[in-house]
Amino acid sequence: MFYKRTEEIKKRVQPLKELAEQNGFQLVFNIDEKNIIASIGGDNTFLQATRKTGF
């Protein structure tokens, strides 16, 4: 998951992470292991996620 690393955003992302895991998704921290990318934020967050991952 790509998002701005502020405390406020981290608090909002945590339930999303838990929901993903409850539904059988495995969260990975190595970009090379990704299958799906979730961008949480605005256009800049999305663009940064695609640029950094090559998706």
Order of alpha helices (4+ residues) and beta strands (2+ residues): beta-alpha-beta-alpha
